[in-house]
Amino acid sequence: MNEDQDKIVEVSQADGLSEISLRADHVTVVVVPESGGKILRLIDNDSGFNLLWENPRVPVARTYAGAPFDDVWCGGWDDVFPTDPACDVDGSAYHDHGDLWIAPWAWDVVRDDGGVGVLHLSRESVSLPCRAEKWISVRRDGNSASVRLRLTNHGSRPFSFMWNQHIAHAVGDDSRVHVPASRMGVVGDPPSLEHDGTVAWPVHAGRDLSRLGPPDSGRLEFLFALDLREGWCVVTHPSRSLAVRITFDKDVFQTPWQWRVLGGWRGHHVLLTEPCTSLPGSLAQSIENGSAAILEAGASIETEVNVTIASEFDRDAAGDEDPIT
């Protein structure tokens, strides 16, 4: 085998953008630095299925300041920081879904020895004196990918922030989501859910909420875990015999969100799992309700999110149980 065949990291061009692929035996991760450092695809190599959702009506493109997130969002996995909805805090305006997705990330390959491939990406936040970095790595013989994340406050004062991993899953009619919790908070007033601000998880009012269902239901539901026991969530696709587990530090990402689009937003069918530091809402709301995270001057926060693809899982596991054995 020659040196090029040993390589895990491949760089190509598609529609004028760099696509960086970390290709292992069982999984391929595709990153687009010019599109906000987005992880565009998480591919199961055996089936060729991309477990991340790609918007069928919005192609991947270079992002830019002032872009309306909903109109240019092509799916995949984004970093949302330091807010979700646009807001104003102490006279400063914060962009919709933050400012890490609206410009290119710098990148370099820091390891590619045939056994492990590691891609490093970085960029500065526009709205705060903060450097964001991530290291995406895969092992040649593995079925998983690791994303190590770091935020560094290089300013002279502490700042408040909210930060989430905005992960869009491609789902089918039989897909399910598993979260180790017994209660979920509800955002908004979806007509599909009778609630008093919370619902039981996974079964509420006789409905198994872990089962997503088809897009013709027209549902749009936004839930967030209130009593997370462990730092993981799993999305299963029984008809494809595939599942993906996302693990994270629940002391950092304390409140995983679920945005469940079952035809109720622009006719799409997609699930977002969003491990987040804060309660749903904007940075201004997080500060008001006390859920905003704080990074001291000169300090860093570093954490890791891992994704694992599995072809064997318990299809009958309850929605609060880990189905991957």
SULLINRA-V338412 format. One line per field, one symbol per residue. ss: DSSP state (2 for helix, 1 for strand, 0 for the rest). psi: psi as a letter, one per 20 degrees, with the letter a starting at -180 (. if undefined). A space follows every 50 residues. Layout:
# SULLINRA-V338412
ss=???
psi=???
This chain:
# SULLINRA-V338412
ss=00222200111111001111111000111111000001111111000011 01010000000000000022220010111111000011100111000100 00000111111100011111111100000111111111100001111111 11100000111111111111000001111000111110000000000111 00110011001000222011111110000001111112220111111000 00000011111110000011111111000000222222200011100001 1111111111000000000000000
psi=prghhhqhppprpokjqpoopooahiqpppqnhilkkpohqnpohhijpo iqppoiioqqrprqpipoghiiojbboqpopjreqqrpolipppqpkajh ijrqqqqqoipnjhhpppppqqrpqhiqmpppqqopqqqgjrkrqpopqp ppokajqqqqrqpqonopppqahjqqpppmriqpqppampiipprkiqqq pippkipoihogrriihjqopoqqphlphrmrqppqnhiilqqpppqroi hgnhnpqpooolijokjroqpppnpqirqqargghhghjjiqqpoqpirq pprppqpppqiproijqrijqoip.
